[in-house]
């Protein structure tokens, strides 16, 4: 696992920075929209205040409307209106399990990058957000890929090579999609999966922020696997030795420390997050306990590794200092499960939440 050492002294820098890190004590609500949607923030430097929402699978409103769509909203911080205007939308045949926004190949045809939707039927659809905003429905859907055989719950663009998209679904199926030409994608697998255990549904995938060819996946069997795409094989796998039945929902990397990642459990009997360090993957180095039911979403702040968000089936969204393992603040509780929480990759201290009560909200951290 020597390739993970490409970020020398990163741990020392992170720990040294922690005592002086900003310690928020409240979250201010900026905007909200009435949607049950899985979200993705714009990665565009020119348009960082765009938010995409895809109709989430497994939810239905009081009108029993069964349609699905992908919408793009504008976060106008200069406006006092709590609502967010819809800039464009496109109807989809299936609902979304996951949504990801990447810079793609940054060509003139895709000035705002590309959106990828992990759908409930196992397909992955590629959208042009610029075409959606322009009302060009004919060119809004760029490609549709049918590689997976079950709902696509794991989906993320590479942070450093944004034309690469990792996806994971049922039966441990994982693919890397090269979207250098979004209209004609190519595929490969990260490597041959391990055979010592029965295949489990992939619940999340995450690219390492420091080492570009390292990818992690976690599954509902409780196993987390780290893949090396240069070697084309898994280099390490682990699960909690004290809880063989734990069902994992999230894996996310420390943005500053290449060997550290956080794994969250959606098991109501073990509603915790565990920080693991791959230099000793026999047991977690820290456990974060604060939720009373399973955790469905988590996000490590890309600007400050002393900030981590989590949301769960107890209707709570918490902001943590993961280095100390303490809760810093909490959002007002929702009326239903919180299934989505994300930091904006371009707007510091801005985050989004989504819950099954039909509300998407945008917040900012305040000191």
FIKOLZA-420748 format. One record per residue (C-alpha): residue number from 1; residue in three letters; x, y, z. Coordinates in steps of 0.001 Angstrom, whole numbers. Layout:
! residues N
ROKOL  seq  type       c1       c2       c3
ROKOL  NUM   ALA        X        Y        Z
...
! end
This chain:
! residues 367
ROKOL  seq  type       c1       c2       c3
ROKOL    1   UNK        0        0        0
ROKOL    2   UNK     3005     2234     -477
ROKOL    3   UNK     1250     4301    -3127
ROKOL    4   UNK     -894     5869     -410
ROKOL    5   UNK     2174     7548      972
ROKOL    6   UNK     2250    10101    -1811
ROKOL    7   UNK     1109    12871      541
ROKOL    8   UNK     4051    13240     2975
ROKOL    9   UNK     3382    14824     6345
ROKOL   10   UNK     -290    15375     5424
ROKOL   11   UNK    -1413    13907     8738
ROKOL   12   UNK      882    16195    10709
ROKOL   13   UNK     -485    19201     8842
ROKOL   14   UNK    -4080    18168     9450
ROKOL   15   UNK    -3619    17528    13156
ROKOL   16   UNK    -1627    20724    13603
ROKOL   17   UNK    -4382    22705    11935
ROKOL   18   UNK    -7199    21182    13981
ROKOL   19   UNK    -6928    23327    17155
ROKOL   20   UNK    -7241    26543    15156
ROKOL   21   UNK    -9957    25266    12825
ROKOL   22   UNK   -13181    27226    12658
ROKOL   23   UNK   -15625    25926    15242
ROKOL   24   UNK   -19187    26733    14147
ROKOL   25   UNK   -21956    26752    16719
ROKOL   26   UNK   -24953    27212    14427
ROKOL   27   UNK   -26250    26664    10921
ROKOL   28   UNK   -28270    29355     9162
ROKOL   29   UNK   -30923    28290     6663
ROKOL   30   UNK   -30478    30100     3362
ROKOL   31   UNK   -32987    28529      966
ROKOL   32   UNK   -35406    25633      626
ROKOL   33   UNK   -37435    23889    -2045
ROKOL   34   UNK   -40287    21400    -1818
ROKOL   35   UNK   -38727    18331    -3401
ROKOL   36   UNK   -37775    14788    -2433
ROKOL   37   UNK   -34578    14793    -4414
ROKOL   38   UNK   -31068    13436    -4370
ROKOL   39   UNK   -28683    16337    -4901
ROKOL   40   UNK   -25474    17334    -6637
ROKOL   41   UNK   -23610    20648    -6449
ROKOL   42   UNK   -22083    22309    -9473
ROKOL   43   UNK   -18329    21885    -9830
ROKOL   44   UNK   -18096    24794   -12284
ROKOL   45   UNK   -15858    27688   -11247
ROKOL   46   UNK   -18033    30073   -13269
ROKOL   47   UNK   -21387    28814   -11900
ROKOL   48   UNK   -20692    27368    -8426
ROKOL   49   UNK   -24129    28243    -7031
ROKOL   50   UNK   -26070    25709    -9097
ROKOL   51   UNK   -27720    22699    -7478
ROKOL   52   UNK   -29186    19710    -9326
ROKOL   53   UNK   -31994    17616    -7840
ROKOL   54   UNK   -33181    14281    -9205
ROKOL   55   UNK   -36451    12727    -8016
ROKOL   56   UNK   -35346    10231    -5397
ROKOL   57   UNK   -36330     6561    -5557
ROKOL   58   UNK   -38433     5142    -2748
ROKOL   59   UNK   -40512     8264    -2064
ROKOL   60   UNK   -43948     9417    -3180
ROKOL   61   UNK   -45865    12609    -2388
ROKOL   62   UNK   -49445    12989    -1205
ROKOL   63   UNK   -50686    13320    -4793
ROKOL   64   UNK   -49176     9893    -5637
ROKOL   65   UNK   -47318    11465    -8552
ROKOL   66   UNK   -45050     8803   -10063
ROKOL   67   UNK   -43146    10906   -12584
ROKOL   68   UNK   -39426    11664   -12329
ROKOL   69   UNK   -37296    14593   -13384
ROKOL   70   UNK   -33899    16224   -13105
ROKOL   71   UNK   -34010    19919   -12204
ROKOL   72   UNK   -31315    22571   -11854
ROKOL   73   UNK   -31782    25352    -9306
ROKOL   74   UNK   -29930    28597    -8743
ROKOL   75   UNK   -28736    29576    -5278
ROKOL   76   UNK   -29022    33383    -5331
ROKOL   77   UNK   -27483    34576    -2083
ROKOL   78   UNK   -28297    38199    -2929
ROKOL   79   UNK   -32029    37467    -2897
ROKOL   80   UNK   -34042    37451      332
ROKOL   81   UNK   -36531    35004    -1168
ROKOL   82   UNK   -36307    31600      523
ROKOL   83   UNK   -37247    29837    -2706
ROKOL   84   UNK   -34727    28797    -5339
ROKOL   85   UNK   -35683    29416    -8981
ROKOL   86   UNK   -35677    26475   -11392
ROKOL   87   UNK   -33352    27234   -14293
ROKOL   88   UNK   -34246    24123   -16283
ROKOL   89   UNK   -35595    20585   -16030
ROKOL   90   UNK   -35854    17377   -18004
ROKOL   91   UNK   -38210    14426   -17522
ROKOL   92   UNK   -36628    11012   -16881
ROKOL   93   UNK   -38067     7532   -17251
ROKOL   94   UNK   -36685     6310   -13923
ROKOL   95   UNK   -36018     7762   -10502
ROKOL   96   UNK   -32590     8499    -9059
ROKOL   97   UNK   -30628     6598    -6439
ROKOL   98   UNK   -27595     8874    -6729
ROKOL   99   UNK   -26572    12021    -8576
ROKOL  100   UNK   -23049    13284    -9305
ROKOL  101   UNK   -21751    16437   -11005
ROKOL  102   UNK   -18345    16439   -12633
ROKOL  103   UNK   -16263    18793   -14744
ROKOL  104   UNK   -16028    16137   -17446
ROKOL  105   UNK   -13736    16898   -20352
ROKOL  106   UNK   -14370    20674   -19978
ROKOL  107   UNK   -15100    21018   -23699
ROKOL  108   UNK   -17057    23868   -25267
ROKOL  109   UNK   -20008    21491   -25654
ROKOL  110   UNK   -20179    21051   -21869
ROKOL  111   UNK   -19372    24450   -20326
ROKOL  112   UNK   -20972    23448   -17009
ROKOL  113   UNK   -19542    19925   -16977
ROKOL  114   UNK   -21721    16825   -16918
ROKOL  115   UNK   -24265    15251   -14587
ROKOL  116   UNK   -24451    11513   -13972
ROKOL  117   UNK   -27538     9850   -12558
ROKOL  118   UNK   -27470     6437   -10909
ROKOL  119   UNK   -30955     5152   -11604
ROKOL  120   UNK   -33173     2696    -9780
ROKOL  121   UNK   -33262      330   -12790
ROKOL  122   UNK   -29451      -70   -12823
ROKOL  123   UNK   -28754     2337   -15668
ROKOL  124   UNK   -26498     5389   -15524
ROKOL  125   UNK   -27651     8404   -17482
ROKOL  126   UNK   -25340    11232   -18520
ROKOL  127   UNK   -26848    14728   -18775
ROKOL  128   UNK   -25614    18037   -20142
ROKOL  129   UNK   -26611    20644   -17520
ROKOL  130   UNK   -25990    23474   -19956
ROKOL  131   UNK   -28541    21986   -22364
ROKOL  132   UNK   -31044    21531   -19527
ROKOL  133   UNK   -30732    25196   -18558
ROKOL  134   UNK   -31046    26253   -22206
ROKOL  135   UNK   -34264    24232   -22542
ROKOL  136   UNK   -32672    22001   -25175
ROKOL  137   UNK   -34357    18733   -24179
ROKOL  138   UNK   -33155    17002   -27343
ROKOL  139   UNK   -29532    17249   -26185
ROKOL  140   UNK   -30111    17116   -22424
ROKOL  141   UNK   -29514    13338   -22198
ROKOL  142   UNK   -26093    12613   -23646
ROKOL  143   UNK   -25789     8871   -23003
ROKOL  144   UNK   -27473     5991   -21194
ROKOL  145   UNK   -25408     3047   -19947
ROKOL  146   UNK   -26806     -303   -18888
ROKOL  147   UNK   -23870    -2046   -17220
ROKOL  148   UNK   -25360    -2658   -13761
ROKOL  149   UNK   -28119    -5093   -12810
ROKOL  150   UNK   -29542    -3317    -9771
ROKOL  151   UNK   -29988      175    -8298
ROKOL  152   UNK   -26840     2308    -8650
ROKOL  153   UNK   -26183     3558    -5115
ROKOL  154   UNK   -22480     4298    -5510
ROKOL  155   UNK   -21542     7107    -7913
ROKOL  156   UNK   -18701     9656    -7851
ROKOL  157   UNK   -16489    11563   -10262
ROKOL  158   UNK   -12741    11511    -9704
ROKOL  159   UNK   -11703    14749    -8001
ROKOL  160   UNK    -8484    15046    -9996
ROKOL  161   UNK    -9412    13307   -13249
ROKOL  162   UNK   -13005    14493   -13636
ROKOL  163   UNK   -13671    12528   -16824
ROKOL  164   UNK   -13565     9310   -14729
ROKOL  165   UNK   -16774     8154   -13050
ROKOL  166   UNK   -16882     5295   -10536
ROKOL  167   UNK   -20121     3407    -9978
ROKOL  168   UNK   -21274      519    -7811
ROKOL  169   UNK   -24523    -1435    -7557
ROKOL  170   UNK   -25954    -4859    -6691
ROKOL  171   UNK   -23858    -8036    -6419
ROKOL  172   UNK   -20641    -6031    -5899
ROKOL  173   UNK   -20730    -4782    -9500
ROKOL  174   UNK   -18311    -1878    -9991
ROKOL  175   UNK   -17252       14   -13110
ROKOL  176   UNK   -15060     2929   -14061
ROKOL  177   UNK   -16521     4951   -16924
ROKOL  178   UNK   -14274     7151   -19031
ROKOL  179   UNK   -16305    10161   -20144
ROKOL  180   UNK   -13608    11952   -22116
ROKOL  181   UNK   -16213    11804   -24866
ROKOL  182   UNK   -19489    11852   -22890
ROKOL  183   UNK   -21572    10783   -25882
ROKOL  184   UNK   -19416     7670   -26382
ROKOL  185   UNK   -18260     6432   -22957
ROKOL  186   UNK   -15880     3533   -22397
ROKOL  187   UNK   -15817     1168   -19423
ROKOL  188   UNK   -13504     -978   -17366
ROKOL  189   UNK   -13575    -2599   -13950
ROKOL  190   UNK   -11282    -1540   -11090
ROKOL  191   UNK   -10081    -5134   -10871
ROKOL  192   UNK   -11202    -8625   -10064
ROKOL  193   UNK   -13306    -8650    -6945
ROKOL  194   UNK   -12400   -10775    -3966
ROKOL  195   UNK   -14078   -14171    -3873
ROKOL  196   UNK   -13871   -15112     -201
ROKOL  197   UNK   -17345   -13801      599
ROKOL  198   UNK   -20711   -13646    -1112
ROKOL  199   UNK   -21202   -10536    -3286
ROKOL  200   UNK   -23041    -7727    -1510
ROKOL  201   UNK   -24757    -4593    -2775
ROKOL  202   UNK   -22385    -1645    -3097
ROKOL  203   UNK   -23791     1285    -1114
ROKOL  204   UNK   -21120     3935    -1774
ROKOL  205   UNK   -17903     4607    -3702
ROKOL  206   UNK   -15351     7363    -3032
ROKOL  207   UNK   -12173     8516    -4783
ROKOL  208   UNK    -9142     9357    -2677
ROKOL  209   UNK    -8545    13133    -2657
ROKOL  210   UNK    -4747    12851    -2585
ROKOL  211   UNK    -3874     9730    -4580
ROKOL  212   UNK    -5752     9856    -7862
ROKOL  213   UNK    -5799     6135    -8680
ROKOL  214   UNK    -7118     4970    -5287
ROKOL  215   UNK   -10837     4204    -4948
ROKOL  216   UNK   -12838     2916    -1977
ROKOL  217   UNK   -16134     1066    -1954
ROKOL  218   UNK   -18301      -75      919
ROKOL  219   UNK   -21228    -2458      981
ROKOL  220   UNK   -24263    -3551     2913
ROKOL  221   UNK   -22288    -6589     4068
ROKOL  222   UNK   -20111    -4296     6200
ROKOL  223   UNK   -16996    -4770     4086
ROKOL  224   UNK   -14967    -1830     2776
ROKOL  225   UNK   -12528    -2381      -91
ROKOL  226   UNK    -9746      -92    -1306
ROKOL  227   UNK    -8833     -470    -4983
ROKOL  228   UNK    -5643      523    -6778
ROKOL  229   UNK    -6503     1272   -10396
ROKOL  230   UNK    -2850     1149   -11459
ROKOL  231   UNK    -2517    -2380   -10108
ROKOL  232   UNK    -6098    -3201   -11184
ROKOL  233   UNK    -6881    -5026    -7974
ROKOL  234   UNK    -8033    -4466    -4388
ROKOL  235   UNK    -5112    -3664    -2116
ROKOL  236   UNK    -6868    -3917     1245
ROKOL  237   UNK   -10290    -4768     2668
ROKOL  238   UNK   -11654    -4559     6184
ROKOL  239   UNK   -14744    -4649     8367
ROKOL  240   UNK   -15442    -4125    12037
ROKOL  241   UNK   -14040    -7216    13796
ROKOL  242   UNK   -16529    -6728    16627
ROKOL  243   UNK   -19608    -6431    14429
ROKOL  244   UNK   -19736    -8834    11508
ROKOL  245   UNK   -23354    -7922    10651
ROKOL  246   UNK   -22883    -4148    10299
ROKOL  247   UNK   -24483    -2652     7154
ROKOL  248   UNK   -22434      198     5749
ROKOL  249   UNK   -24008     3130     3920
ROKOL  250   UNK   -21181     5631     3345
ROKOL  251   UNK   -17444     5765     2821
ROKOL  252   UNK   -15604     9097     2481
ROKOL  253   UNK   -11917    10027     2540
ROKOL  254   UNK   -10202    12556     4757
ROKOL  255   UNK    -9437    15377     2280
ROKOL  256   UNK    -6027    15995     3881
ROKOL  257   UNK    -4804    12578     5038
ROKOL  258   UNK    -4442    10050     2234
ROKOL  259   UNK    -4694     6962     4455
ROKOL  260   UNK    -7740     7945     6513
ROKOL  261   UNK   -11380     7328     5662
ROKOL  262   UNK   -14719     7345     7441
ROKOL  263   UNK   -17269     4542     7206
ROKOL  264   UNK   -20878     5021     8358
ROKOL  265   UNK   -23343     2349     9438
ROKOL  266   UNK   -27041     2387     8532
ROKOL  267   UNK   -27732     -339    11091
ROKOL  268   UNK   -30126      953    13765
ROKOL  269   UNK   -28376    -1243    16330
ROKOL  270   UNK   -24985      318    15503
ROKOL  271   UNK   -25649     3929    14417
ROKOL  272   UNK   -22064     5099    14319
ROKOL  273   UNK   -19241     6305    12096
ROKOL  274   UNK   -15782     4795    12246
ROKOL  275   UNK   -12536     6453    11231
ROKOL  276   UNK   -10040     3981     9805
ROKOL  277   UNK    -6375     4482     9049
ROKOL  278   UNK    -5071     2104     6398
ROKOL  279   UNK    -1646     2008     8021
ROKOL  280   UNK    -3337     -243    10578
ROKOL  281   UNK    -6665    -1509     9264
ROKOL  282   UNK    -7254    -4093    11994
ROKOL  283   UNK    -9543    -1790    13970
ROKOL  284   UNK   -10967     1733    13661
ROKOL  285   UNK    -8919     4484    15275
ROKOL  286   UNK   -12002     6470    16317
ROKOL  287   UNK   -15762     6018    16593
ROKOL  288   UNK   -18278     8862    16325
ROKOL  289   UNK   -21497     8194    18227
ROKOL  290   UNK   -24357    10694    18238
ROKOL  291   UNK   -27162     9299    16088
ROKOL  292   UNK   -29805     7063    17646
ROKOL  293   UNK   -30703     5302    14369
ROKOL  294   UNK   -28809     4309    11261
ROKOL  295   UNK   -26778     6848     9267
ROKOL  296   UNK   -27754     7293     5619
ROKOL  297   UNK   -25412    10064     4432
ROKOL  298   UNK   -22125    11706     5385
ROKOL  299   UNK   -19844    14300     3811
ROKOL  300   UNK   -16311    15414     4754
ROKOL  301   UNK   -15737    19116     4155
ROKOL  302   UNK   -13314    19655     1227
ROKOL  303   UNK   -12112    22967     2715
ROKOL  304   UNK   -11586    21886     6337
ROKOL  305   UNK   -10962    18305     7417
ROKOL  306   UNK   -12096    19284    10906
ROKOL  307   UNK   -15716    19396     9682
ROKOL  308   UNK   -17884    16392     8829
ROKOL  309   UNK   -21637    16155     8246
ROKOL  310   UNK   -23870    13149     8908
ROKOL  311   UNK   -27596    12530     8463
ROKOL  312   UNK   -29721     9588     9451
ROKOL  313   UNK   -32931     7757    10159
ROKOL  314   UNK   -33337     9599    13455
ROKOL  315   UNK   -34254    12694    11347
ROKOL  316   UNK   -31084    14456    12542
ROKOL  317   UNK   -28231    16154    10692
ROKOL  318   UNK   -25081    16664    12741
ROKOL  319   UNK   -21873    18624    12143
ROKOL  320   UNK   -18816    16985    13730
ROKOL  321   UNK   -15213    17642    14458
ROKOL  322   UNK   -14098    14198    13252
ROKOL  323   UNK   -10558    14677    14531
ROKOL  324   UNK   -11841    15067    18094
ROKOL  325   UNK   -14963    12936    17647
ROKOL  326   UNK   -17293    15630    19012
ROKOL  327   UNK   -20554    17152    17732
ROKOL  328   UNK   -20171    20865    16972
ROKOL  329   UNK   -23767    21727    16073
ROKOL  330   UNK   -27013    20298    14744
ROKOL  331   UNK   -29583    21323    12159
ROKOL  332   UNK   -33234    21567    13186
ROKOL  333   UNK   -34710    18071    13086
ROKOL  334   UNK   -36793    17196    10039
ROKOL  335   UNK   -40116    15360    10041
ROKOL  336   UNK   -38695    12290     8306
ROKOL  337   UNK   -35433    10518     7500
ROKOL  338   UNK   -32580    12648     6203
ROKOL  339   UNK   -31083    10729     3297
ROKOL  340   UNK   -28766    13304     1697
ROKOL  341   UNK   -26226    15797     3043
ROKOL  342   UNK   -23421    17413     1046
ROKOL  343   UNK   -20913    20226     1247
ROKOL  344   UNK   -20659    22492    -1761
ROKOL  345   UNK   -17327    21794    -3506
ROKOL  346   UNK   -16978    25475    -4500
ROKOL  347   UNK   -18756    27537    -1826
ROKOL  348   UNK   -17028    27335     1566
ROKOL  349   UNK   -19259    26643     4577
ROKOL  350   UNK   -22351    26017     2409
ROKOL  351   UNK   -24182    22682     2523
ROKOL  352   UNK   -27368    21007     1340
ROKOL  353   UNK   -29728    18492     2910
ROKOL  354   UNK   -32516    16305     1588
ROKOL  355   UNK   -35150    14372     3517
ROKOL  356   UNK   -38168    12184     2914
ROKOL  357   UNK   -40448    14915     4243
ROKOL  358   UNK   -40160    16445      775
ROKOL  359   UNK   -37770    19250     1619
ROKOL  360   UNK   -34387    20225      197
ROKOL  361   UNK   -32613    22922     2190
ROKOL  362   UNK   -29432    24974     1858
ROKOL  363   UNK   -27545    26081     4982
ROKOL  364   UNK   -24398    27973     5880
ROKOL  365   UNK   -22204    27582     8924
ROKOL  366   UNK   -21920    30554    11267
ROKOL  367   UNK   -19450    31154    14081
! end
